[in-house]
Amino acid sequence: MSTYPRLTIAGIRGGGGKTTLALSLIAVLRRQKGLKVVPFKKGPDYIDAGWMSVAAQHPCYNLDPFLISKERIVDSFLAHASGDIAVIEGNRGLYDGMDADGSYSTAELAKLLKSPVVLIVDCTKVTRTTAALVLGCMLMDREVDLKGVVLNQIAGSRHESVIRASIEKYCSVPVLGAIPKLSAGDLPERHMGLTPYHEYPDTEKAMALLEDIAKNYLDIEKVLGIASGAEPLHKSESGSQNPEVGKYTIKSPSLSFTKGGIAVRIGVIRDAAFQFYYPENLEELEKSGAEVVDINALADSHIPDIDALYIGGGFPETNAIDLAENTRLREAVRTAAEEGLPIYAECGGLMFLGDAIVVDGVRYPMVGIFPITFEMRKKPQAHGYTIVEVERENPFYPVGTILQGHEFHYSAVVSMEERKDIRTAFLMQRGAGIRDKRDGIFYKNVFATYTHLHALGSPAWSEGLIAAAKHFKESKG
């Protein structure tokens, strides 16, 4: 049982100020109060999570009920919540889910974790109606522990006073702060939300700005009191590695896999181009006996002695010139693939393993393992949760495995050569995939997909990668 202080930051809609509030709270609690803050993010998001990790100076963990079972969410939260306070950022609106019941919503996550909720409300061009919105959130599900409200986009003192008085009259929750309209450009947005912190010119300046927002406009002591009043949370008794996640059963046929034994080295490309990794995925690899070896695709000229390679998502298109110019590293990856090195790539990693990426009409050569040319588009080409069925034998997953993940990309396949030695293993039950509802393209021991997976919800991912690495190491003698 844990009485760990925690709170969930929720909103009325996406883009309503949740991230600004969460980052501001984390920044002020760490920098001014000296607390160890452990951040968590609900939803398939990497950029907000990256900023939260910068603000907290601590890894940000994912809590997504679609990707991870309820039992493993609770256990993961308790395992990682080792500081003074946990700040959990929700996604979309408080009750928004995949259906009319709000399945996988922030509200359901808050109830699961017995977490108090702080609701941020965008008050643009509304006054008294704000109280109606808050009251509706309070009454829609009385099991949601809505403990406070933060007003956002306040136009002035009169605007604030009318809203405060309305909430005081009609609602039984305190107003914890009022954030005015902020000048544009402080945290510039790009097509996937906030600019990744790796590319922001001055993260220290951003943290100081966020800290000032909290100090100037929020009642920090009341927020801390709410977090400290969270109900005790019990560790789940399940511990199942093949749980049911929502309506869909995660089916993972057993592998001839045991933890321990031969230690393997798994390279992970982490740099400005490839940033999107769940820390839990890397933790699961290490728990299984792997040593994680960092590789920089922009600066390194060779691949170290490794038994497998993992390439996550990111923005290879914004680093296309540097990736294209690093000919030696691209050739090293292609040579390793031909020699049988297990390589697993997601989204941006998939693009990197193709023939080329076209950005604004300019073609940039990539590794060339897969005969695919990708082109960046102005609008998302796929966005949302995915469900895939493994239909064909491949280097990583048993046939029949069902996996739940997500995809979000602006790239489109503009050409793809058909070859008998290159096939796809995934049938998309939900989502777009690479082409024609297919995903998971593979060649020899190389596997690449638009679908991102979370290791706690898809244990077959880490099992398959570790098993492939062990087999490759054994084959080397």
Secondary structure, DSSP 8 states (H G I E B T S, - for coil): -B---EEEEEESSTTSSHHHHHHHHHHHHHHTS---EEEEE-SS-SHHHHHHHHHHTS--EE--TTTS-HHHHHHHHHHH--SSEEEEE--SSTT--SSTT-TT-HHHHHHHTT--EEEEEE-TT-STHHHHHHHHHHHH-TTS-EEEEEEEEE-SHHHHHHHHHHHHHH-SS-EEEEEE---TTSS-EETTEE--GGG-S-HHHHHHHHHHHHHHHB-HHHHHHHHHT---B---S---SS-EETTEE------S--SSSS-EEEEEE-SSSEEE--HHHHHHHHHTTEEEEEE-TTT--S--S-SEEEE-EE-GGGGHHHHHH-HHHHHHHHHHHHTT--EEEETHHHHHHSSEEEETTEEEE---SS-EEEEE-SS-SEEEEEEEEE-S--SS--TT-EEEEEEEE-EEEEEE---TT-EEEEEEEES-TTBTTEEEEEETTEEEES-B--TTT-HHHHHHHHHHHHHHHHHH-
